[in-house]
Each structure stands twice: as structure tokens, then as C-alpha cells.
Amino acid sequence: MFDARVIAIESAEDPRLEPFRDLRNRNLTRVSRRFVAEGWNVIERLLRSEFETEIVLCSPKYVDEVSRVWQHPGIIYLMEDEKFPQLVGFNFHRGVLAYAKRAEYDCVEALVSDPGAIPRFALWCGVMGVQDPENLGTILRTCSGLGIQRVWIGPDCCDPFSRRVLRTSMGNSLKLKLVGSENAACDLKLLQAAGGFQIFASSLTDDAKSLSEVNWGERSLILFGNEGHGLPVPIQLASDMRLKIDMSLGTDSLNVSVAAGIILHYAARLTSVPYNR
């Protein structure tokens, strides 16, 4: 049963709206362990997910939709559309924002120590140094669409819970289980030695293998790196194999999110990881 309180807000200066203030220049995610989502498509998926939403701020035209979907205790603040730009600090016309609790990352060490945590057949995606929120959001959305539920988030990546990543993923990233890492080399060794994973590094080096040359094992982790520099050389050398997409017409590379989509789709169709697992 819907159990949210609906409260009308008269001014964008109302202190109860502090989580949504000046969003372009503030990111409360890492400090407050919360995140802000925007737009009805994203927020509908958020409200249907396992994440705990605490506040929804919307214009009157969305209150019925929020009330229909949100089945947990919380607060709905109502505010007229024209007041949103003053609050958030930019030209905002999406009409709905939400403030929710962030989930903790899973830990590689804990996963490989638990015999039941990783299924026999597993295909993971890994990102390291991906800085553009639209690239990361697209990769996460692709993983969701292919049924690749676990994504390893290595160092120097943009925040997967940022508004722009959530918006680009259309909220589909909220369906994924994220595995965090601060020490990439250590965690990748653990996945190889204790987790039985083959590590594949996407690369443009001469020794990289074509996708058709890969023998996919029961457990695979495919890594994608920074938009400009790719994966660090030590990470590539520590992988079991470097792989590439064969290119034509003198094309030397693809955007990382496009390359990830091609490689992950290829791997998902040839491994024993079913869609929507």
C-alpha cells in the first residue's frame, strides 16, 4: 500500500530540498552514501528496484505516477515546474527528481571466498579509467540488456551512481551488481587464482587476438579502459589474453562504449551465460 506523505513546497529555497540543490556542481554520493536520479523513466525503475528511495520531488503532473509505482514509505515534495531550475542550478524540465540510498559495492575477496556467490558459468564486464558518464552509462545499459549482471568497477572510473550515468543507462544500471576495486592488480589476481576467471583485456596492440580466436571459458571477465589511453599496460600484461575487434577501411578504433557493446554481445552469445539471468 502506498505510504508516502505528499507535501507542497512553495519556494526553491526551502531547506528540505537541500539534497537537490545546485546539482551540477555538487555530488553528495560519496559523502552521504546517497544518489540523485532525474527523469521519470529512470525514477520509475528506481522506485521498482531494491534501492531505498527516501524523497521524490516532482511537479504536480507526476504525483499520480509516483503514487502508483512507489509502494514504500517516503516523502513526496510537490513543486511547480518553473521553480526547478532555480533549485538545481541549470535549465531543468524533467519535472521529477529522487533521492535514494546508495548500495555498497560487492568485494572481490568476499565473492571468491563464498562457494555459492559466483555461478559456474559467469560473464563479467570490467571498466577501469572510464571517465565519461555517457560512456559508462551506455556500457552499464548494455550489460543489463545482455544479462551480464556483475560489473567490476576498477580505479579512476566516474561514479556509476551519478545522475548522468543513471540517465544514460535509463536506470537499467540499477539492476546490476557492482563489484568495487581500489587495487586492480590484486583483485584481478584473486579472480584468476581463486575465482577461476579468464581475464580478457580489450586492446589495440599487435598481439591482441581477434574475437573469433578466443576460447571462452566457464568464467570470463572482459576489461575496458580509458577513452584516450585504454587499459594500463601492467593490467594488460596481467590478463590472460588481449583481444580486439577486427576493423576495416583504415579505422583504428571505436568509442569505448561501442566497442564494449560489440565485444560483450559477441561473448554473451557464445558463452553459457543466458540472457536476463
C-alpha positions, 0 to 999 in steps of 0.5 A: 500500500502506498505510504508516502506523505505528499507535501507542497513546497512553495519556494526553491529555497526551502531547506528540505530540498537541500539534497537537490540543490545546485546539482551540477556542481555538487555530488553528495554520493560519496559523502552521504552514501546517497544518489540523485536520479532525474527523469521519470523513466529512470525514477520509475525503475528506481522506485521498482528496484531494491534501492531505498528511495527516501524523497521524490520531488516532482511537479504536480503532473507526476504525483499520480505516477509516483503514487502508483509505482512507489509502494514504500514509505517516503516523502513526496515534495510537490513543486511547480515546474518553473521553480526547478531550475532555480533549485538545481542550478541549470535549465531543468524540465524533467519535472521529477527528481529522487533521492535514494540510498546508495548500495555498497559495492560487492568485494572481490575477496568476499565473492571468491571466498563464498562457494555459492556467490559466483555461478559456474558459468559467469560473464563479467564486464570490467571498466577501469579509467572510464571517465565519461558518464555517457560512456559508462552509462551506455556500457552499464545499459548494455550489460543489463540488456545482455544479462551480464549482471556483475560489473567490476568497477576498477580505479579512476572510473566516474561514479556509476551512481551519478545522475548522468550515468543513471540517465544514460543507462535509463536506470537499467544500471540499477539492476546490476551488481557492482563489484568495487576495486581500489587495487586492480592488480590484486583483485584481478589476481584473486579472480584468476587464482581463486575465482577461476576467471579468464581475464580478457583485456580489450586492446589495440596492440599487435598481439591482441587476438581477434574475437573469433580466436578466443576460447571462452571459458566457464568464467570470463571477465572482459576489461575496458579502459580509458577513452584516450589511453585504454587499459594500463599496460601492467593490467594488460600484461596481467590478463590472460589474453588481449583481444580486439575487434577486427576493423576495416577501411583504415579505422583504428578504433571505436568509442569505448562504449561501442566497442564494449557493446560489440565485444560483450554481445559477441561473448554473451552469445557464445558463452553459457551465460543466458540472457536476463539471468 
